[in-house]
């Protein structure tokens, strides 16, 4: 693996800015558990049947979570630069996942191994806060997606996604966006055309 363009120190600072202020020592501790990972376009990150052991921070790139159902592939989540991805049920139950993850673009990520994160969180209150905020963010995103597909019209689903995740709308392939919003690519094309005319 080539060296990541950013140091683990930079990433520790980035995470601290986003989730919790930290002392110099806490930054050292957080940096010590970060594991840099690079993925090529379309490279699998987590396969069905594997156990998710890490929280993954996407520094740059695009990562898709998906699963198979009745012969179809359904997109559960699309993560972009500066966001977190994980298979939360597999991570906490330590059981094989049905969710899979792959890089849609060449991606530079940093893994936070759950076991190490929990160990250091015991002795560092701000790392504990960071861990909690990451989990809160993940749960809120799941709820937002569930509400989006349950309660919103196709047009409103697209508008809300454009507002909540503009980079995803700009960069992810249309069929993945349509899939995530639970509509056909044809419906998405019509919705996009209609919103451009507004």
Number of C-alpha atoms within 10 A of each C-alpha: 7 7 9 13 7 11 11 19 15 12 21 22 19 14 23 20 12 14 18 18 16 21 12 10 10 20 20 15 17 25 19 14 19 21 15 21 19 20 19 15 15 15 16 15 18 20 17 15 13 15 19 27 20 21 21 25 26 22 21 18 22 24 32 24 21 22 16 13 8 6 6 8 12 19 22 20 21 24 24 25 17 15 21 21 22 23 22 18 15 19 19 12 11 13 14 16 20 17 24 22 24 21 24 23 19 16 23 21 28 24 19 22 17 17 13 14 20 15 11 16 20 10 11 17 14 18 26 17 17 21 19 15 15 19 16 12 14 18 12 12 14 14 11 15 16 13 12 19 16 11 10 13 11 18 15 15 22 22 17 14 19 14 10 13 14 13 15 20 18 10 14 18 11 17 16 23 22 20 18 22 24 19 16 15 16 12 14 22 13 12 17 14 11 11 12 7 6 5
